[in-house]
Amino acid sequence: MTIPVTVYRSDDAGAPQVTDGTPAEWFAVLKQCLVDGYGAKSPAGWKLIAEVEDPPHMTLQNNVASGGSGGYAMFSSPQIKATAIMVGQTALDYSSVADHDRVGRTFRWGLYWSAATADKALKNWMIIASATGFYMFVYANEMTAKNCINSEVHGFFYVGDYVSTTPNDPARFISASGDQRTGSINYTESLGEIHLGTKAVGVAYPLDSSTTTQELYTQTIFGTRQTPSGNYDAKPDVTVLCPIYLFSDTTSVSSASLNDPITPWCRGHLPGIFSSAQCGYGSEQMPYFKHIDGQSYWSVPYTRSSSSGSAIWINTVEWQHASS
């Protein structure tokens, strides 16, 4: 069973624009993609739960009628200003802006450079969304010449349900990103760190509504590291795609948790994102899309090098339904 996906981009006709990087601009992007729609594009089907102007806060909920878990995505900023740092966090339990529980890790993004630095400012955005989850990628004009990021600051994260190994998993709503940091935004906060495969990408909760968190790590049939360095100019046929699976606390088999029905070792996999047996397309312009087996995929740029290809792809047509 699959769920349809829509690609929303800042260069679409009628798309909301980020000029100064204020919280209101970023809220407008999220709302128009997920809740309201814009131009010829229909919304992904999420619900607006709360919006506060000062201090800036917005809460969205994924679509229960479409099979979503009903999890909550909260977005805020410590200041109302240009180049504001935006902070996101998920919650499984939500009563109000001030009252929520079983929260996920925080993740951050923002314009970073001022609007006056037009080519460096992170004003370009792309959201790949279903009614139950979405990936958001934020990048600068100067990055588009090639499909690798060279340790430059950018934003990339996932919010929504994962495809669980447990039927009707009540704790499947998560966020996935890179490092948690304070101070200035850093490229290591991006989900692009998934290329390396050595870091936790988020947290999950037990299936019995208890509040002990477990860190989530990623692995595929190719191992933990998904993209080797190099292969910048390679343009291979992509013949094998593997879902990126989520494991609790460790990617090593643990007898203590292997058969635990409350805190499963293998929680499931992220929807729509795959690791390939081939690597390349680093010299293409970003964002780069390729048809694989008759469907369009976005090539997730390698983050750590100026001359490496990628082996990670996100399907832009349909995902396995998180509730199936």
N, C-alpha and C positions, 0 to 999 in steps of 0.2 A: 504494500500500500504506500502510495506517495502523496506528497503535498506540493502544490505549485509554488514556485519561487519567482519573485520579481526583482530586477536590478534597477535601483534608483541611483541617478548620478547628478552631480552638480551641473553638468553640461547639458542635461535634458531641457527641452523647452518647458518653461514655466516652473523649473525647479527653484526652491528657496536657495538664496545665496548667503555665503558667509563673507562679510566684508571686514568687520572690525573684530570678530571673534567674541562677541558678547554672549552671555548665557541665553538671552532671548533669541539670538540667531541660531544657536545650536538646538535649542528647544524647538524652533520652527522646523528645522531639518528633520528631527526625529518625529515630530507630530505629523508633518505633511507626508512623510514616507510611510509611517506605520499606522496612522489613525485617519487622516483626512484625504490623502491623495493630492496630486497636483497635475496640471496640464492634462495629458491624455492617460496618465497613470493612476490606476485605482490604488487605494491604500492596502497595506498588507493584512489588515484586519485586527490590529491591536486596539485596546481600549484605554482612553485617558482616564485615570483615576483621580489625580490631583495635580494642580499647577499653582505655584506661589511665585509672585514677582520678587518679593523681598523678605527674607533671603531667597535667592533663586532655587526653586525645587520643582521637579516634575516626576510623577509616578505613572508608569504604564503597566498594563497587564496583558499577557498573551491570551489568545482566543480559545476559550474553553469549548465552545461549540464546534470548533474545528479540530478538537482533540488535544488542545493544549492543557497543561497542568494547572493553569491559573496563577502561575508565578508572577512576581512583581519586579519591575526594573525601575530603580530610583536614580534620578540624575540631579545633580546640584552643583553649586559653585560657591566658594567662600566670599566672592565679591561680585558686585554688578559693575563690570568694567570691560573695556576692550582687552583682547588677549587674555581673557579669563581662563584659568585652568578648570576644566570640567571634570567632575568626579561621578563615576557610576558605581552602583552596587545593587545586587539582587536581594530579594527577601522571599522566603517561602510563606511567612506569616505577616500580614499587614492590616493594621487598623486605621492608621493615620500617618501623616508626615512624621510625627514624633513618636509613633508607637508601632514598631515592627520587630520581627525576631527571625532567627535562623537566617542570618544574612550571609551573603557571599563576600569574597574578597573585593576590595575597591580596585577600580581601574581608572585611568585618567587619559585625557587628550585635550587639545586646544590649538589655537592659531599659532602659538609659540613665538613667531616673529610678528612684528607690527604690520599692519596693512600697507604701510609705506614701503616695506620691503617685499614688493609684490611677488617676486619669483620664489622667495623663501617661505612666505607665509603659508601655513597649512590650511588653505581655504578650499581646496578641492576635496570632495567626499564621494564615497560610493557606499550604498547600503544594499546588501543582498539579503532579502527577507522573505520569510513565509509567515503564516499566521501564528506560528509557535516559536520562532527564533530568528535572529538576524546577525549578520556580520557587518561591521562598520569599518571602513578604511578611510583614513584622512591623510592627505599628502600635498606636497607643494608642486608648483609648476616646474621648478628646476629638476625634479625627480623623474619627469616623464620621458626623458630622452632614452632611458634604458630600463630594463625590468629587474633591477637590483638596487638596493638602497644605500649601501656603503656606510652603515652605522649612522645614518642621518635620522633626526627626530621625525617621527610620524605616529599615527594612531591606528591601531588595529585590535579589535576585540570581538568576542561573540557573547550574545545574551540570549538565553532561551532554554528550551528543553533539549536534553541529549536523548539519543535513541538508546533506551535502557535494555539491559539484559534481563530485567525483572518486569514482568507484565504489570501495568498500572502503577509503576514506580511513583510514589507520591513526592519524592525529593529530587526529581529530574531537572528542575529549573536551576540553572547555574549561570555564572559568567566565566569566560575563559580569556586570559590575557597573559602578559608577561610578568616582570618583577613588580612588586609593590614598593613604591618609593615616595619620598617627600621632596620638597624643594622644586627645582625646575624639572620639566618633563624630560624623560630620557627615552631613547629608542628601545632600551631593554624592557620597557613596560608593554611593548607590543606583543600580540599573539604571534608575531613573526618569529619570536624566539623558539617556537615549536619546530622550526627547521633543525635546531640543535638537539632537542629532545631530552635535555638534562634537567629541566626546571619544572616545578609544579606550575600548572596553568590555572588552578582554581581550587575550590573546596566543595565537598559534598557532605550531606548529612545522612545519618542512618535512616532506614525505612520505617522505623517505629515512632517517628516524631521527636526523638530525643535530640539533644543539642550539641553533642560532641562532633567536631568537624574532622574530616579526613582530607588531606591534600590529594589532588588529582594530578597524575602524571600520564604522559602519552606514549604510545607504542604501536607499531604496525608489524606486519610480517617481515618488514625490512629492518626491524630493530627500533631503537629509540631515536637515533638521529635520522632525519628524513631527507636532508639535502646535503650532499658533499660539496665542498668548494670546487670551483672550476666549471667546465662545461658551458662557458659563457656564450659561445657562438653556436653550440650544438642545437640542432633542430630535429630531434629524433621522433619517430612514431611512438606514441604512448600506447603501450599494449597491455599494461597491468596497472590497475588502480586498487588500492587497499584503504578501507576506512581507517580513520585515526581513533584508536580506542583509548578509553579513560580507565586508569587503574588507581585504586586507593592506596595511598602512602608509598607504594613501591611498584616498580615494574617487574620485580623478581617474584616468582611464585612463593607464596607464604602459606604454610599449612594452617597457620592460625586463623586466616581469613578466607581461605579458598572456598570453603563450603558454608560460610556464614551467611544466612539469608537476610540478616539485618544490616550488615555492613559488607556487601559483596566486594570481593577483590576486583573483579572486572565489572565496572559499573555500566558500561555501554560504549557508544562512540558518538563523536560530534557529528551533527547532520551535514551532509553535503560536501564535506571536506575529505580529500583523499591524498595519499602519498603514492607516487608512481615509481615503477621500476626504472624509469628513464629520467634524465635530468637535462635541462637546457633552456633555451629561449631567453637567456639573460640579456641579449643584445636587442631584443624587441622593445618597442615603445610601451610604456606603462600607462594605463592598465592593458595587459595583453590577454586576449581571449582566443581559445582554440577549440575546434570541434573534435571531440573524442567520442567514438561510437555513436555519431549522429547527434550529440548534444553539446551545447556550449559550456566551456569551463573557463574560469578565470585563473590565471597563473599567479599564485601568491608570491610576490617578489622575495628573493633572498635578502636578509637584512644586514648581514655582517660584511659584505664585500662589494667592491665596485666592478667585479668581473666574474660573477658566478651565475649559473643558471639556477632554476628552481625545480623541485620535484614534488611540489604541493599544489593541488588544484581544488577549486570550489565549483561545484555544479551550479549553473545559473538558470536551470530550467525546472528541476524538481528534486526533492530530497525524500529519502525514506522517512515515512511518518514517524515522529517520535513516540507515538502511542501504539505503534504496530509491533 
